[in-house]
Amino acid sequence: MKLSLKIFAISAITFSLISCDKFFDVKSPSAGDDAAVFSDFTLSQFAIYGVHESLGMVNSYRGRFLPWYGFNSDIEWYNGTNAAGKEISQYAITTTNTQLNLANGPYNLMYEAIEKCNLIIEGLNKHGNCGNDSDMAFLLGEAYCLRAMLYFDLIKAWGDVPARFVPITSETIYMGKANRDVIYKQILADLETAIPMLPYGGEGKSVSTVRANKNFARGLYARIALSAAGYALRVPDGQEGTGNAGEIRLSTDNDLSQAVLYPKALAYLQDAIESGKNSLEQDYEKMWYNMNNMDITPGKETLFSIPFDDNRGRWNFTFAGLSDGASISSSIKRGGEAGPVPTFYFDYDPADVRRDISCINYKWNKDDSIEPSGIDTWYFGKYRFNWMDVLPYGGGNDDGIKPVVMRYSDILLMAAEIENALNGPANAKEYLLEVRKRAFPGNESLAEAYVNGLSTQDAMFEAIVDERAFEFVGEFLRKQDLIRWNLLTEKMDETLEKMTDLSGYTGVYAELPNSIYYKYAEDEESIVIYGFNAGETSDPGNGWEKVDNYLTDSKGKTKLDLTKKVLYQNDPDTHMYWPIFENSVTNSQGYLKNDFGF
């Protein structure tokens, strides 16, 4: 097989889950071909780019996994009730969902990417001389790291899935589900292997945040360890793929207990912190402005981003504040599909700069004017078209945004959580305080008083639960956090209670006025709304536009309609996973069967 054909084969793997007659063994007929590819850095790097290609395919991370995984939570929801979004986000998905029941859907394409990683890992271990060549070792570590991320995402979305850690052969084409603990232990071990191989971001061949690096791998180990040692809906051990409904519980594997995993994870997080290779960016707004301009400079706060090309991905297309503006050079509205739940803005301390960056209640019109969007429709202000210096749109829906997978603030908050669980709040405070102080510039004393007042493990834990919401809203970490804490339905029900109070002007919302005012901010690219803070009940005077009947219509009927099940239709605790979809099950020759009530 010629070298070019070998690389093509790695980039064109077709899975048995699509259909058996399309299967082919992509391994080359001679060891010499493998040696030629995986002893050469350039050719091996092309194979890594093949993994990136799988992530960027239309129905993979680009247009299916990232737009849908993570909804709904207690802080994020899909705006509106379009048919596909309602079914997926409201925990009512079926095996035939039109968005995800695809032969080339995310489940199959994620396994395609894993197979590419398997080929790379096997080839580099045999032929890469990775023990002596740091550049080749980087590629091997990167393949381990990408495979770990892919498997973790599969577990988050589907629970128990097949465990494939070597390239497919004709004898292993079909495979049933494995206990997820088998996968957890393998990918954690893989990350332990990868971490010494990987350079820090900006050093060696890790030239951007779309390439793996040491601190991301350390953080990924901790993120996976927290979930592996946490709660989840699980079937009894050995009954994976039998149709069992499962129950929420911890793993029975002692190797995945908090006692075993937490010290290892904390050590990796402390290594990342003490390395000094990453740090918080002190201007929270500037950080997100740069992200909207595809800043993938390593060595800053962002540790890793999804490696979309500049003409791939539909992140702002889905999640930016709604824009119908002429400046986007498009005839259709973009953004605004999802946003913070209507009550979340009011959970922030008014002095927290993250509030008005993360939660916006306005939209951009066709003439580029800006106006409030309504109490029931909020947007993620971290993603804004007016922050993009170069708008990519000419008719398509790809914006090139490279979604952030992990930031340094997550390193700090995971360290706080684990330190608190192991040793209590004393040493956890320093990690939480660093994140909190960044959120209160000029009001650092408020952050210090708040953190210093956390004197018990329970108080510290509850503060971390809140802080992760304030810090990461719109980054879709929340659902998995709530699952591992066993708080998914509980926290969503708390939000529904708040929304009920908001719709009826009761509780903490009793003083909200039914008329608000707005004006353009100094940047002339956003607006300031008067009426959302305590005491803002009187007319602010000249220069403000008034909006009457903001919370209710002229007849007093609330505009926040809760007569329908807006956050979930089925209990999230028993419907936290997607099913393996009908197309994949049908083509598995009986090896795959759904659990969890599907």
Steps between C-alpha positions, in 0.01 A plus 500: 500500500643840406551748781234734365251215496594408856418850620181500298397173661551644847281797400228286342428227754145373474345335802311176525232692685406654166468164326698179477541499122680835521765370738858471386819435690701822471826348619758494225614165359861549600673612817729704279221741408410555865866555583536754220202702623551482875873557498447833319381803698325672211305194393409413858380855558279467191340203674430719808339753269277216383362481855435874487317444172261255666418756770419762236263293291146635462331243723784459747608760756439781253127478445360233730697418816603849610169673416297242694700349786466680834136609488298571694653575839409719795674797335470438122210417272399500137301810411176425320341164436612385156415131466847346493639724771209443732532122483876497557534777757191411704609143576244348263729377225410186306710247311373644170576866565556658159795711616704212639372172352737516206734251336763773516382640831716598797509154662646338188731790415640513852588131467652576161726754673583244770600246235734754348652554845535124545691472171726789590572366849580154369717636220695746712558249778650261245685734271513852644811473718301705749735423786777695326317744273305766693309614192371151426424455872288816479288345225456179700400697808261705288332187364455363853360834613253532212382143549442567870294810420294311243425211733409735784255679270351167394447400864348838584247468219428127488615346830643154423644455151731254320865510607726501194865563577668316213434527127202309363546170325246282324471298822422804718268685264199460730517574868254550782508749783771487764469609860604866487746436785715301257518809280554738789797303629654470153475867409626611841798267459550633146512857631758399759706368208437808287573775753881451508505490117314827450667843504343805656289715272723715283800274541626237259235399248203611714470824310136592568206416722364261236796272570528290815731615777611393846270718708194409297577132546541557875168681513330235288623233740339691788176561309468131415598394853229718653237334281637147538489539880166678492137406462331393179215288371646149478371150435622219728854391417496241224152594375606760246289466186226288659228765507540574871356833617793565735525708815704799612802377692876510534735254335565177689859494374733602783754625246249770405418613852560853621761364741707370207433754224475830687860510627632423151274761340592765756870435444457553125303820558763631740768417244310706243463791743860492620635478144408864443439423133136613507314761701170684525454786257403786725272672246209256474333687216821533299555125531164429336555769239821323402324164495247641251796598284634145508796575723669162543821636648632245751622575848206717604175404674357273231667160522334323209251583225314281253730489193258629237644658188429870451213412266341232717283487810169663574553624854401866476250400233322310780593664829585867442254773589223516241592717204301587194741781423610612158861500616503120504453493121226243512134489425414279798510540876796345677561408861248505779412130500576465871584712799503532879173417672306824570578498873874443483597864444340585834702234683823697448630759741450832313872573549601181316629604156414157360127573524470758222752317282341156531127587505361754255137593447520676167522423129628663183243594233529512120606863509762413766302680768482331840196445721399287800406144410242428769506354848452145369785513246858549613819439305859399574690826486833317485429446131427809293518572130589863565813376675617322185740729319467291184152365438511174302148499368408517137218251499627192685471423868861428600671769703840347582458550876706246691296420812692496825527153655686603815618820664747558782216610727376139482839382623461727802140407577562127462796539735276682749237227482741213547706674770180570691385137468835366619612753757224750566462865398820653638725434199210499252437868567808620311384335178144626523614848601718537190199442275269710714735800518527512121120531490498800737762746368506802726285311751748231600409548865153361422657188354735462796222539758285247318772235472636555851150441636492143366598313815360151438534236229130526420512878467807480277341231283183703454708805411690300236170373356391862464836628377520246220159623383605866504833428331400247234143581395478458123800266491281193566691341784204532732296192408788262565587685821145456627497132402821418688374692806162321480329839478360502145125488563527669840672808360273517195196491729648786701526698177139422410395635839694819434343533156156458657580781743626719215187442295283600795700794639553318828794417724824677415344629178213685668671837456575468129323776306271419208656781302872510422725753329799456274766702323812434298814428699817699444628239255187558284497124437285402797229647717458565871168401656361689798254314720678174570692613810352559842364852539472567125129578504477869409535672163877551441438814290611617158696277265317179588246313287204359693353152453157460657348168602835325504403214733129488425277607213243779524253257657743391769577159348859391559734484202692216664263218414553202729179316410714257298788293630771742397813335646418131478223263400647189664692478827859599412640263763361199309543652151847655525633303200423482133411160359724332248294589199301262286733512200798383706303238692349354182839467336672347803385144421341475843809602696357833616192542714384806690467527875351778716141454384555543126 
